[in-house]
């Protein structure tokens, strides 16, 4: 469990900022289903879900992140990219929403990876397999920890997704160094941000559960810090945009290998 805290929330790709009010989700309505839909819904309800995924047959997984939120994030993450014929690596896939979205956007190959959220304690691998089967998408998967992701282990990919992972790592700089070696064209890094009032690169360290009462949150970089780190490890051009829902409390960075 090198480099990571052992905690079932380990790869939460969404946290409310302690300085902003929590986003209000609309009340859920229970679908009235029978036949295959009812059976699929019963299977989905047996697990904890972070991603709300439309599985078809009227079934949406009961995720902490709503469909609308995930669609907004997907548009911000994939909007600048043309995935047709590309290879995509999803680091920290958990339930698999962004892996599935990459395939829907016509990526030729998608490899979903995770480790801590795919342990029996969290059952993230079971939810991924259930959604993948229901959606009938051709996606590869590999249980591998972030520090072990190297070109020798998994190869290189045109597009690499690194969403909601950076600040959960004890050594995020080493992870970025690995990230650049895995990337052929562009890496997409999504992260919690902090210290937005500083006009120079900086990153706050959370030794306990200071951020959202979650002891798996270690770091809060500001935008300048993240951009500087991505350039330090070898990315040539960085395009930043604030999160489409929570603004500057989280950021999305498209890091390109070529300028």
C-alpha positions in Angstrom: 0.0 0.0 0.0 3.0 2.1 -0.8 2.5 5.9 -1.1 -1.2 5.8 -0.1 -3.2 6.0 3.0 -5.4 2.9 3.6 -8.9 4.2 3.6 -12.0 3.1 1.7 -12.5 6.6 0.3 -9.1 6.5 -1.3 -9.9 7.7 -4.9 -12.8 10.1 -4.3 -12.7 12.1 -7.5 -15.1 14.7 -5.9 -14.9 16.6 -2.6 -16.8 19.7 -1.6 -14.5 22.6 -0.9 -14.5 23.5 2.9 -14.9 27.1 1.8 -17.9 26.6 -0.4 -21.5 25.4 0.2 -22.2 21.8 -0.7 -23.8 21.3 -4.1 -27.4 20.4 -3.8 -28.5 17.2 -5.6 -32.1 16.9 -6.7 -34.1 14.2 -4.7 -33.9 10.8 -6.3 -37.0 9.1 -7.6 -37.3 5.4 -7.4 -37.9 3.8 -10.8 -40.7 1.2 -11.2 -39.1 -1.6 -13.1 -39.8 -5.2 -13.8 -38.0 -8.0 -15.8 -34.3 -7.4 -16.7 -34.4 -3.8 -15.4 -35.6 -4.9 -12.0 -32.9 -7.6 -11.7 -30.2 -5.2 -12.9 -31.3 -2.6 -10.4 -31.3 -5.1 -7.5 -27.8 -6.1 -8.4 -26.6 -2.5 -8.6 -28.1 -1.6 -5.2 -26.0 -4.3 -3.6 -23.0 -2.1 -3.9 -21.8 1.4 -3.0 -21.4 3.6 -6.1 -19.5 6.8 -6.5 -20.5 7.3 -10.1 -24.1 7.5 -11.3 -24.0 5.4 -14.5 -26.9 4.9 -16.8 -26.9 1.1 -17.4 -29.9 1.0 -19.7 -33.2 -0.7 -19.0 -34.2 2.3 -16.9 -31.4 1.7 -14.4 -29.0 4.4 -13.1 -26.5 3.4 -10.4 -27.1 5.2 -7.1 -23.8 7.1 -7.2 -22.7 10.0 -5.0 -21.9 12.0 -8.2 -25.1 12.7 -10.2 -25.5 12.1 -13.9 -25.6 15.8 -14.6 -22.4 16.4 -12.6 -20.6 13.6 -14.4 -21.8 14.8 -17.8 -20.5 18.3 -17.1 -17.2 16.9 -16.0 -17.0 14.6 -19.0 -17.6 17.5 -21.4 -14.8 19.6 -19.7 -12.4 16.6 -19.7 -13.1 15.2 -23.2 -14.4 18.3 -25.0 -11.0 19.6 -26.2 -10.0 16.1 -27.4 -10.8 13.9 -30.4 -10.6 10.3 -29.1 -11.5 8.6 -32.4 -8.9 5.9 -32.9 -6.9 6.8 -29.8 -5.7 4.7 -26.9 -6.8 5.9 -23.4 -5.5 5.0 -19.9 -7.8 5.7 -17.0 -5.9 5.8 -13.7 -8.1 5.4 -10.7 -11.2 4.3 -12.7 -13.3 3.1 -9.7 -16.8 2.5 -11.0 -15.5 3.2 -14.5 -17.6 6.2 -15.7 -14.8 8.0 -17.5 -13.5 4.8 -19.0 -17.0 4.1 -20.4 -17.3 7.7 -21.7 -13.9 7.5 -23.5 -15.1 4.4 -25.3 -18.4 6.1 -26.2 -16.4 8.9 -27.7 -14.9 6.3 -30.0 -11.5 5.6 -28.4 -10.0 2.5 -30.1 -8.6 1.1 -26.9 -9.3 1.9 -23.2 -7.5 0.5 -20.2 -9.1 1.1 -16.8 -6.8 0.7 -13.8 -7.3 0.9 -10.1 -6.2 -0.8 -6.9 -7.5 0.5 -3.6 -11.1 1.1 -4.8 -11.1 -2.4 -6.4 -10.4 -4.2 -3.1 -13.0 -6.4 -1.5 -13.6 -3.8 1.2 -14.8 -1.3 -1.4 -16.0 -3.6 -4.2 -15.2 -1.1 -6.9 -14.0 -3.9 -9.2 -17.4 -5.6 -8.9 -19.2 -2.4 -9.8 -16.9 -1.8 -12.7 -17.5 -5.3 -14.0 -21.3 -5.0 -13.5 -21.4 -1.7 -15.4 -19.1 -2.9 -18.2 -21.2 -6.0 -18.8 -24.5 -4.0 -18.8 -23.1 -1.5 -21.2 -21.5 -4.1 -23.4 -18.4 -2.0 -23.9 -15.0 -3.5 -24.9 -12.7 -2.1 -22.2 -9.6 -3.7 -20.7 -9.0 -3.5 -16.9 -6.0 -4.0 -14.7 -5.7 -4.0 -10.9 -2.5 -2.0 -10.4 -1.4 0.6 -7.9 -0.4 4.1 -9.0 3.3 3.8 -8.2 3.5 0.6 -10.3 2.1 2.2 -13.4 5.1 2.4 -15.8 5.5 1.9 -19.6 7.2 -1.4 -18.9 4.0 -2.6 -17.1 1.2 -1.1 -19.2 2.8 0.6 -22.2 2.1 4.1 -23.5 -1.2 5.7 -24.4 -2.3 8.6 -26.5 -4.5 10.0 -23.7 -4.0 9.4 -20.0 -6.7 10.3 -17.4 -5.5 11.3 -13.9 -8.7 12.4 -12.4 -9.1 13.0 -8.6 -5.9 11.1 -7.8 -3.1 13.6 -7.4 -4.0 14.9 -3.9 -4.5 11.4 -2.5 -0.9 10.4 -3.1 1.9 10.9 -0.5 4.4 11.4 -3.4 2.4 13.1 -6.1 5.4 14.4 -7.9 6.8 10.9 -8.5 3.3 10.0 -9.9 3.5 12.9 -12.3 7.0 11.8 -13.4 5.4 8.4 -14.2 2.5 10.0 -15.8 4.6 11.8 -18.4 6.3 8.5 -19.4 2.9 6.9 -19.9 1.6 9.7 -22.1 2.1 9.9 -25.9 0.0 13.0 -26.6 -1.9 14.5 -23.6 -2.7 13.8 -20.0 -5.8 15.2 -18.3 -5.2 16.0 -14.6 -8.2 16.9 -12.4 -7.5 17.9 -8.8 -8.6 19.7 -5.7 -6.9 23.1 -5.5 -6.1 25.4 -2.6 -4.1 28.6 -1.9 -5.7 30.5 -4.7 -4.9 33.8 -3.1 -1.1 33.3 -3.5 0.4 34.6 -6.7 3.3 32.1 -6.8 3.4 28.2 -7.0 2.5 26.7 -3.6 0.9 23.6 -2.2 -0.6 23.0 1.3 0.0 19.8 3.2 -2.9 18.2 5.1 -1.3 15.9 7.8 -4.7 14.7 9.1 -8.3 15.1 8.1 -8.3 18.9 7.7 -9.8 18.7 4.2 -13.4 17.6 4.3 -12.7 15.4 7.3 -11.0 12.9 4.9 -7.6 11.5 6.0 -6.9 10.4 2.4 -6.5 14.0 1.3 -2.8 15.0 1.5 -2.2 18.0 -0.7 -3.8 21.2 -2.0 -1.8 22.7 -4.8 -2.7 26.0 -6.4 -3.1 26.4 -10.1 0.4 27.9 -10.5 1.9 24.9 -8.7 0.2 22.3 -10.7 1.1 24.0 -14.0 4.7 24.3 -12.8 4.9 20.6 -11.7 3.5 19.4 -15.0 6.1 21.4 -16.9 8.8 20.3 -14.6 8.2 16.6 -15.4 8.2 17.2 -19.1 4.9 18.4 -20.4 5.3 21.2 -22.9 2.0 23.0 -22.9 -0.7 23.2 -20.2 -4.2 24.3 -20.7 -6.2 25.0 -17.5 -9.9 25.4 -16.9 -11.8 25.6 -13.6 -14.2 22.8 -12.7 -17.5 23.3 -14.5 -19.5 23.1 -11.3 -17.4 24.3 -8.4 -15.1 26.7 -10.3 -11.6 27.2 -8.9 -12.0 24.9 -5.9 -11.0 22.1 -8.4 -9.1 22.4 -11.7 -8.8 20.5 -15.0 -5.4 20.6 -16.7 -4.8 19.3 -20.2 -1.0 18.6 -20.3 0.4 18.2 -23.8 3.7 16.5 -24.7 4.2 18.9 -27.6 4.0 22.7 -27.5 
